């Protein structure tokens, strides 16, 4: 997310889609501990500050772990 000024001079936050795409590609690596410290800091900051990135991370978590828990309890 980046802070920008609208025509009236009020500050507003705009989503940087390039950052969102980076986060989407990093989710699996984050989950498996494969990011270096700078990448991890960027990832965490982006997920905390961007609603879309947070939702992508939540979906990943549900699919990766929620479904495996269902399989374990079904047997």
Residue pairs with C-beta under 8 A, 6 or more apart in sequence:
1 13
1 14
1 15
1 16
1 19
1 46
1 49
1 50
2 13
2 14
2 16
3 11
3 12
3 13
3 14
4 11
4 12
4 13
4 14
5 11
5 12
6 12
15 50
15 52
19 46
19 50
19 53
20 46
20 50
20 52
20 53
20 56
22 42
22 46
23 43
23 46
23 47
23 50
23 53
23 56
23 57
24 53
24 56
26 35
26 39
26 43
27 56
27 57
27 60
28 60
29 35
29 39
30 40
30 43
31 60
31 64
35 43
46 53
47 53
47 54
47 57
48 54
